Each structure stands twice: as C-alpha cells, then as structure tokens.
Amino acid sequence: MRRGLFVAAMMAAVAATRFFFRSHLLYDLDSVDFGLALQRFDPSVFQPHPPGYFLYVMVGRLFNAFVSDANEALVVMSIAASCGAAWAVYMLTKEWYGRGPAAVSALLFLFSPLCWFHGTVALTYIVEAFFSALVGWLCWKVYSGRTGFVIPAAMAFGLAAGFRPSAGLLLGPVWLASMYRMNWKYRFAGLGAFAATVVAWCVPMLLASGGVSSFFRPLVQLWVTVPGRRTALNDPASVIARVFTIGWILILCFGSSTIAAFGGSEAPASRDRTRFIWIWIAPGLCFFSFVFLLFVNSGYLLVVTPPLFALLAARVHGFLCGARYQRLRWAALAAGAAVNCAVFFFAPLYCSRQSVVEFERNLRAIAGDFQANLNAGDTLIIGFDSHFLGYRHAGYYLPQFRVVQYPEVASGGGRKVFAMQGRDTQLVSEFCLDRYKEFVFFPLPAGGEYAAYGEKIRALLPADALRVRKVGGVTAFSGSIAALRTLFPSTARAGCRAR
C-alpha cells in the first residue's frame, strides 16, 4: 500500500511540475506544425511535417475537443506522457534492481532537466520516451520468457510507431530480439498483433493523406533535402561532432546524476540484461551518430534514456545505502536535485524555462505590434525557415495576414513556395504581388547566427530596396512589394489576378 502511494505521489509530482511550468504558446517550428494539423492533417504541406505522426495528431485532436487551445491540448498530452514514462521507468527499474532503485529512478526522472522541459512543450519526444520505456519493459518480460506479455508488447510497439514512426526503426531490434526467444506459436501471435495494430492506424493515415503517393512523396523529399545530406556518407567528419553532441545531450538529460556513471556499481552484472540494454539503445546511438542529429533536436535522445535511468538509479541507490556519512549522502542527493532544477530554470539553452518565457514574451510583443501597426490587407509578411520566430509562428499567430516562407522549395512540378493564411498552409507555384503595397520580414530571434542569416538575405536585395521601420516596439525591415521578385524569381508574380 505504501509503495503504491509512493508511485502515485511521484506521478502527481511529475504532473504538477510540468503543469505549473508549462509553455503557453507553440514553442518550436514542429510544435506549430502539430498545432496546424489539429485543424487539417496534410503532411504534404507540413501539417504536420512528414512522416505525419498520425496517432499523436489524432490524440491531440481528442484533447483539443476538451481544451480549445492547440498548445494546451498538446502540452496536456506531454504531461500525461511524462507521468506514463515515470511509471514505466519505475517498473523497469524495479524489475531489474528492486524497489529501492526504482524509487530513485522516479526521482531522477522527476528532476531530469531535459525530460522536464519536454513535458512542458508541444513536441513528440516525451511521448516517444514513454513508449520506449513501456515497450522496453514489456519486451524484457517477453525476453525473460513470460509469454503472457507477447501480445501487449507487440501492440505497444505498433502504437509507438503510430505516434512517432522513428520508434518503429529504433525500437524494432529490441522487440524482434524478445520475439526471437519465443516459439513459433507466440512469434506468429506477436507478429499478428503488431500487424493488426499498425494496419488499424496506417490505413486511416494514408486515406487522410490523400493516398500512398501523397504521403510518401513529401517524406522522400524531406529526407533528400535535410537528413539525407547530413549522413556520415556525405560528411564523415560530422560523426565526431554528433558523438560529442550525444554525450552533451545525455549529460543535459541526467544532470548531476551523470556523475554516478563514473563510479559505484549498480548490482552484479547480468549478461542477459547487459545484452538486452545494448540491443535497446545501440540502434538509436548509431542512427544519431551516423545519420542525423542537431542539438535543437536533443529530444531525439530521450528514446534511449529509460534503461540508462535504471542503471544510474541503481548506482545512486548504492551510494545512498553506504555504511558511512548517511546524512552527507542524502544531502548530496538533495544538492544534485537543486542543480538540476537550476539547469531547467536558468540554463542559457533553448530547453530551459527561461528560454521558453523569453520566447513567448518576444512572440507576443511582435505579433501584437504587427497586428496594431500593419494593415493585413496590403502588407505581405515574409518569414524564414527557423525553429523559433520563423514563418510558421508568423502564420499561426498572425492568421489575418498572408505569410510566405523564404526560400522557394524544389518540388516535383518545379519551384514552389509555402504560404499561410487563416492558420492553413498551401504549397503554391506562384503568388500574386498586385494586392500588396509592401512586404515586411518577420523578425528572427536575437543572436549572432540569426543576425548573420538576416544580413545574408538582405544582401540579396538592391541597396535601396529595404528600409528599417519600427512596428510598435519592434525593429523590422520592410520594402516595396516589387522587390520580392528578386527573392522569389520563380513564384512571385506581378500583373496577375490577385489570389
């Protein structure tokens, strides 16, 4: 009874810490894609971006029926997934090391800076972490010979792929390894349950996308233009940078408890458990090392963290149970939790509470100034492909304006451009300049990299084409609408019928 109360209390603490520090606006470029998809599911125009995350969007719509704001609906899902992940990590650790380390694992998850952040924003990564922990725990049961978990593990794995398709790739080996230990009767049962689960969401997804071709064409195009250009085959030296990035992200995830990885012992080694852990985490570590990883996508690494939480928890528990200096040991644990809290609240990183608050303050100020000082009828907004304060945020929070993304994109039918209005996206082969008098660049975040990019874009225009103007309290660059033909040579049209 007392142990059940502890688990319930920990889940309540996870929910409370995420709820009270939740984001209030769609934080990331991908967050806006998901928010738009709650109204219309269409991966071909990145509502959301391929591969669609169909079950995530559908469950988001369910939450949206009760919570009218898209961000709030998706954040509620992140909070629920955080609670589920804390429970699954607890159960996994209890299975491997016992109740004491399991309690420590729940505490480590509660105060994890990266898990805390992803429990407060509208992104899929904490949902994938939950499914990783759940699938891994169920697969361990199967791996250990418990046949009653074959179908639950298969169904959980199938659902995981529906929420975040990368889970199908990264968790596939651990599921297959667990099934390999079963006889053919249970293998067929598991494969059948998995197939039925995938068909149940995949067919509606393809229908909602407009068919197989409409779904896979933008997915292939996105792969070719972004991750496909950054693999180890194209840039071998990038592997070293990604390996260091992985290490830094894992430190950010575990915070002060990372120290436990370099000392102590969790328990007598189990060859089966060690092999299982490597099968679980190796696909993700290899993919992010050799294929694709950016620091701004640090949530990718959450898929490999559940077994690492268990390993660290066992070591921390062993430290706390030392025979000497008990009070100092518990004080060290409290100090570590305080350090993790400080990282979450104040670290100068995109994944801190401070950065979320600053972003929301800036976005509200810019959107308010644009609404109060610009005429949506004769002003075209140009936004950029930026994770923060980019074209997506401009289009979502200024729905009365027409917003066009720079640059043009290559498409099967030639050069096209993404355009938004009324919180809906189109990929158009041309847009008409005639109805507008001027254009305004949506301001990017402050910082050297963003400033350099802005300078690069402005340098493409004639020297007298731009002027600096104050839009309320915001400095923005604007210009005559005719100058846009330089930036959009294939899609900007003059002397055409406005549309």
N, C-alpha and C positions, 0 to 999 in steps of 0.2 A: 504493500500500500504506500509506504513512504517513498519507495523508489519510483512508483508511478506518479506520485505528487512531484517529485523532483523533475521528471521528464516534462510533465505538464508545465511546471514553473519555468523551465528553461525555454520551452517553446513560446510561452507567454512573454518571456523577456526578449526573445528574438523578435516576436511580433511588435512589441512595444518600441524597442529601439529602432526598428525600421520605420514604423508608422510615424513616430514623432519627428523623425528627421528625414521624411520622405521628400522627394522632389515635387514641385507643383507645376512645372512646365516640362514639355517633352525635351529631354536634355541633349540627346545625341541625334545626329543625322538619321541613324537607324530607328531611333525612337519615333521620329516624325513619320518615317515610312510605315511603322506599325500603327501609329495613330490614324493615318490616312486609310490604311487597309480595313480599319473597323467600319468605315463607310462603304468602301468598294475594294474588293480583292482583285488585284490585277498585277501580277509580278512583271508583266511586260513594260509597265510604266513605273515600276518600283513602288507599288502599293501592295505589299512591301517588296523589298529587293529580293531577287531570286536567291535561294530556291523556294521562297514563299512562306515557310514556317506556318503551314496551314492550320494545324491544331492550336498553335499559340494564338493566331488571329481569331479563330472561332471561339476559343475560351475567352479571349479578350472581349469579343462581342457579347458573350454571356454576362460577363462582369459589367460591361458598358450598359446593359439593359437596366442595371440597378444603380450604377454610378455614371452619371451623364457625361462627365469629363473623361476624354480618352486617356489622358495621362493618369488620372486617378484610377481608372479601371485597370490599366496595365500594371501600375505600381501595386495595386492590391494583389494581383497575380504574383508579382515578385515577392511580396511579403509572405503570401501563402507558400510559395516555393521555398522560401528561406526556412520557414517552420518545418516543412517536409524534409528539407536537406538536413537540418539539425537533428531531426528524429532518425533519419536513415543513417547518418554518420554515427549517432549514438548506438543504434542497433548493430551496425557493422563492427564497431569497436568492442562492444560487449561480446559479440560472437568470437572475436579473436583474442581479447585480452581480459575480459571480465568487466564487472560493473564499475569498479573504481576508475580505470582508464576511460571507460565510456562516459562517465560524468565529466572527466577532464576534457574529453573531445568536444562535448557540448559547450563547455566554457570557451575552448579555443575557437570554435565556430562563432559563438556569440560575439567575441571581441576581434574577429578577423577583419582588418580594415577593408580588404577588397570584397569579401563576402557582404560586409555591412553596406558598402557603397552599392553593390549590385542588388541588394534587397530594397533599395530606395528609389531606383530609376526604372524607366520603361524599356528594359532590354531583356534578351532571352537567356543570358548567360547563367543566371542563378537558377533558372528553370532547368537548364542542361545539367547544372551541378546536382540538383535534386535527383534527376533521372539517373545520372551517373552513380550516385550513392545508392539509389534504390535498385537499379539493375545489378550493380556490383554486389550488393548484399544478397539479393535473390540468387544471382549466379554462383556465389560462394556456397550457398545452400545446395545447389544442384551439383557443383563441383565436388562437394563433400559427400555426394551420394544420396541426397534426400529427394526422392522422385516427386514428392508432392509439390515441389516448387518449380517443376519444369514449365508448366503452362503459365503460372504467374510471371516467371522470368521472361518468357517469350513475349507475353502480352505487354509487359512493361518496356521491353526493348522495342517492340513495334510502336508503342505510343511515343517513346523518346524520339524516334526518327520522325514522327509527325510533328512534334513540337520544334525540333531543331535537327534537320536532316544530317548535319555533321555527326550527330550522335550515332547514326547508323554505321558510319565509317569507323569512328573512333572506339565505339563500344562493341562493334561486331566481333573482334577477336576474342574478347573475354566471354561473350555469350557462346560463341562457337566452341571455345575450349571447354566450357562447362557442359555443353551438349555432347561433346565427344566422349565424355565419361559415362554417358548413358547407353543403354542397349538400344537397338533399332526401334523398338516399340515406342520408347519415350522420345527418341530423336524425331520420329515422324510426328508424334503428338506436338512436340515443341515447334517444329517447322510449320505445322498446320496452324497452330495458334498464332505464330508470328505472321504468316502469310495472310490469315484472315484479318488480323488487326491492321496490317498495312493496307490491304485492299479496302477496308472499311473507311479509311480517310483518304487514300490516294485517288480513288475514283472520283469522289466529290471534288477533290482539289483540281484534278485535270479538267473536269467539267466547268468548274468556276473560272479556270484559267483560259478557257476557250479551246481546249484540246491539247493533245500531246505536243504538237509543233509549237503552239503558242506558249506553252510552259517551258520547253527546253531551249528554244531559240535564244531568249534573253539570258538564260542561265549560262549557255555556252559563250555568249558574247561577253558577259561579265567576267567569266573565268579567263578568257583570252586577253581582255584588256587590263585586268587588275592582278589577281593571284598568279595567273599563268606567266606573267612577265617577271615575277619575283622569286621563282623557284631556284633551287641550287643549280639546276641545269643552265639557267640564264646568268646567274650571278653567284658563283661558288663562294666568293669571299663573304657574301651576306650570311652564310651559315654561322660564322663565328659571332657576328653581331646578334643573330637571333638566339644563339645559345646563351649569351650573356643577358639578353633581354628576358629569356625564360627564367634564368636564375633570379634576376631582379624582381620579376613579377611574383615569383613564388615567395620571395622574402616579403614583398608587399602584402601578399595574402596572409601569411602566417605571423608576420610582425615579429615581436620579441620572442615568440616561441620557436622561431627558427634556430635559436641557439641550441635547443635540445637535439637538433640533428647532428651536432658535432660532439656530443658527449652522452654518456649514460647508455643504458641498454633497455630495450622495451620488454623483452622476455626471451626465453630460449628460442632460438630460431626454428622455424618450421619450414621445411623445404617446400611443401605444398603451398603454404601461404606466400612464401617469397616468390615462387614461380607465378602464382596467381596475380600478385601485385604487379609484377613486371608485364604480364600479358595485358593487364588492365591499363597501365599508364604508358607503356612503350609506344603504342600507335600514336597517341597524342603528342608525346615528346618528339617523335620522329617527324610527324607532319609539321609541327610548328617550327622545327629546326630546319627542315629541308624544303618546305613548300611555301608557307606564308605565315607571317606574324608581324603585327605592328603593335607598339606599346599602347596606342589608343584602343586597341582591341584586346587588352590584357584579360578581359573576362573569358577569352578562349581557354585559358589555362585552368579555369575552375573545373573543367571536366576531369582533370587528372588529380584533383586535390582530395577527394574523400578518403582514399586509403592512406594518403600522407597525413591527414588529420589523425587517423587512427594510430599511425606509427609515432607521431610526435606526442600524442596524448599518453601513450604507454610510457614513453621516456619521461615526460613531465611528471606522470604519476609516480614513477620510480624515484624521481628526485624528491618529490614531496614526502615519500614514505621513508626517507633516510633516517637513520637512527639518531643523528645529532642535529642540533640547531633547527628544531622544528619551526619555531616562530620565524626565524630568518628565512626559511624556505617558503613559508606561506606569504611572508612579506614580499619576497622576490616575485611570487606569482601575482600578487596584487599590483606590484610595480610594473610588471610586464603588461598587465591589462591596461594600466593607466597610459603606458607608452603607446599601445595600440589605439586607444581612444584618441590620443593626441594626434597620431598619424591620420586617423579618419577625419578628425575635425579640422586640422590645420595644415596638413602637408601641402606644399605648393605643387600639387599634381592634379590632373583632370579628375581623378577619382576620390577627391576629398569633399567633405561637406562644404568647406569654404569655397571651393571652385564651383560647386553647384549653386550656392547662394549668389556668388558674383555673376555667374552666367545668367541666372534668372533676373537679377537686377538690371543687367545690361539689355537683355532681350525685351523686358517690359519697357525700359526707357526708350529704346529705339523704335519699337512698334508703336508706342504711344505718340512719340514725336512725328513719325511718318503719318499716322492717322490724323493728327491735328494740323499738320502743316503742308501736306501734299494732297493734290487732287487726284483721286483714283481714276477719274475719267480721262485725264490727259497725261498721266505720268506712268511710265513703264519702269518697273524695278528689275535690275539685273543682279542676280545672286550667283554665288560661286559654289563649287562642289566641296564644301567644307563640313567637317563633323559638327562644328559649332558656329552659329550665326551665319549659316550658309543659305543657299537657295531654298532648301526645304523649310527652314524656320521662317524665312520671309514669306513663303507661300502659305504656310499654315497659320501664322499669327497676323497676317495682313490679307485675309481672304478676299477683300473687296478689290485689291489691286491685281493686275496681271503681272506675274513674275516669270522671268525667263532665266534659264540657267546658262551660264558661260562655263565651258566652251560647248560648241556643237559636238555631237557624237556621231560616230560611224554606225550606220545601220545597213540592213540588207538592201534597202531601197535608196541608199545614198546618205548624205549628211542630213541629220535631223537635230532637233533641239527639244529639250524638256520645257514645258510651260505649265504654269499652275494658275488657277483662279477658282475661288469658291471651294477651296480645300479639295480640289480634284486635279489630277495630273493628265496631261496629254503629251505624246511624243509626236511632234508635228514636223513636216518637211519644210514649212515656211510660216512666218508670222508677219502680219501687216504693220507697218510703221505709221500709216496715214492718220490713225485716230489719236496719236500721241504727239505732244509738243516737246517733251523732254524725257530723258531717262535718268535714273539715279542708281548708283551702286549701293547695294545693301552693305553696311559697314561690317567688315570682318573683326574678329577679336583683336585686342591689342597684343603686341608681341613681334619680335624680330622676323620670324618666319612668315607670319601673316602680312606684315608691312612690306617685306621684300616681294611677296607674291602680288600684292596690290600695285606696287611700283612697276612690276613687270607687265601687268595688264594695262595700266595707264600709259606705259611707254609705247604700246601698240597703236595708240590713237594720235592724231595730229596734235601738235603742241597747244593749239588754241581751241581744241575741241572740248576740253574739260574746264570746269570751274569748281572752286571749293565753295560750298554753301553750308550754312547752319540750318539744320532741320530741327527746330526746337533747340535742345541742348546737345545735339549730336552733329559732329562734323562729317559731311558726306561729299562725294564727288558726283556731279551731275553734268549733263551736256545736252546739246541739241540732238533730237532723235535721229537725224540723218547720219550722224557719226557712227551709229551702230552697225552700218553696213561694213565697216572695217572689221569689227569683231565677229560678225555673223555673215560672212560673204555668201554662204550657200542658202541661208534660211531667211534673212531679213529682206523684206520686200517693200518697195515704195511704189506708189501709183497703182495699188491693188485695192481690192474691195476689203474693207476692214472686217476682221473676224476675230 
